[in-house]
Amino acid sequence: MWYFAWILGVGLASTAAILNGMWFEARERNAADAADAAAAGD
């Protein structure tokens, strides 16, 4: 039965890693957009 806990743990860790990467990319893109808007004088 240990394998159920193992596969759930791996799945949750993978999900957390993917969501963390998506969050980081979105945050980085928003910062770049804000910098572009500031440089354009908006």
Distance bins in CASP14 RR format, pairs under 12 A and 6 or more apart:
PFRMAT RR
TARGET T0000
AUTHOR 0000-0000-0000
RMODE 2
METHOD distances of the structure
MODEL  1
1 7 0 0 0 0 0 1 0 0 0 0 0
1 8 0 0 0 0 0 1 0 0 0 0 0
2 8 0 0 0 0 0 1 0 0 0 0 0
2 9 0 0 0 0 0 1 0 0 0 0 0
3 9 0 0 0 0 0 1 0 0 0 0 0
3 10 0 0 0 0 0 1 0 0 0 0 0
4 10 0 0 0 0 0 1 0 0 0 0 0
4 11 0 0 0 0 0 1 0 0 0 0 0
5 11 0 0 0 0 0 1 0 0 0 0 0
5 12 0 0 0 0 0 1 0 0 0 0 0
6 12 0 0 0 0 0 1 0 0 0 0 0
6 13 0 0 0 0 0 1 0 0 0 0 0
7 13 0 0 0 0 0 1 0 0 0 0 0
7 14 0 0 0 0 0 1 0 0 0 0 0
8 14 0 0 0 0 0 1 0 0 0 0 0
8 15 0 0 0 0 0 1 0 0 0 0 0
9 15 0 0 0 0 1 0 0 0 0 0 0
9 16 0 0 0 0 1 0 0 0 0 0 0
9 17 0 0 0 0 0 1 0 0 0 0 0
10 16 0 0 0 0 0 1 0 0 0 0 0
10 17 0 0 0 0 0 1 0 0 0 0 0
11 17 0 0 0 0 1 0 0 0 0 0 0
11 18 0 0 0 0 1 0 0 0 0 0 0
11 19 0 0 0 0 0 1 0 0 0 0 0
12 18 0 0 0 0 0 1 0 0 0 0 0
12 19 0 0 0 0 0 1 0 0 0 0 0
13 19 0 0 0 0 0 1 0 0 0 0 0
13 20 0 0 0 0 0 1 0 0 0 0 0
14 20 0 0 0 0 0 1 0 0 0 0 0
14 21 0 0 0 0 0 1 0 0 0 0 0
15 21 0 0 0 0 0 1 0 0 0 0 0
15 22 0 0 0 0 0 1 0 0 0 0 0
16 22 0 0 0 0 0 1 0 0 0 0 0
16 23 0 0 0 0 0 1 0 0 0 0 0
17 23 0 0 0 0 0 1 0 0 0 0 0
17 24 0 0 0 0 0 1 0 0 0 0 0
18 24 0 0 0 0 0 1 0 0 0 0 0
18 25 0 0 0 0 0 1 0 0 0 0 0
19 25 0 0 0 0 0 1 0 0 0 0 0
19 26 0 0 0 0 0 1 0 0 0 0 0
20 26 0 0 0 0 0 1 0 0 0 0 0
20 27 0 0 0 0 0 1 0 0 0 0 0
21 27 0 0 0 0 1 0 0 0 0 0 0
21 28 0 0 0 0 1 0 0 0 0 0 0
21 29 0 0 0 0 0 1 0 0 0 0 0
22 28 0 0 0 0 0 1 0 0 0 0 0
22 29 0 0 0 0 0 1 0 0 0 0 0
23 29 0 0 0 0 0 1 0 0 0 0 0
23 30 0 0 0 0 0 1 0 0 0 0 0
24 30 0 0 0 0 0 1 0 0 0 0 0
24 31 0 0 0 0 0 1 0 0 0 0 0
25 31 0 0 0 0 0 1 0 0 0 0 0
25 32 0 0 0 0 0 1 0 0 0 0 0
26 32 0 0 0 0 0 1 0 0 0 0 0
26 33 0 0 0 0 0 1 0 0 0 0 0
27 33 0 0 0 0 0 1 0 0 0 0 0
27 34 0 0 0 0 0 1 0 0 0 0 0
28 34 0 0 0 0 0 1 0 0 0 0 0
28 35 0 0 0 0 0 1 0 0 0 0 0
29 35 0 0 0 0 0 1 0 0 0 0 0
29 36 0 0 0 0 0 1 0 0 0 0 0
30 36 0 0 0 0 0 1 0 0 0 0 0
30 37 0 0 0 0 0 1 0 0 0 0 0
31 37 0 0 0 0 0 1 0 0 0 0 0
31 38 0 0 0 0 0 1 0 0 0 0 0
32 38 0 0 0 0 0 1 0 0 0 0 0
32 39 0 0 0 0 0 1 0 0 0 0 0
33 39 0 0 0 0 0 1 0 0 0 0 0
33 40 0 0 0 0 0 1 0 0 0 0 0
33 42 0 0 0 0 0 1 0 0 0 0 0
34 40 0 0 0 0 0 1 0 0 0 0 0
34 41 0 0 0 0 0 1 0 0 0 0 0
34 42 0 0 0 0 1 0 0 0 0 0 0
35 41 0 0 0 0 0 1 0 0 0 0 0
35 42 0 0 0 0 0 1 0 0 0 0 0
36 42 0 0 0 0 1 0 0 0 0 0 0
END
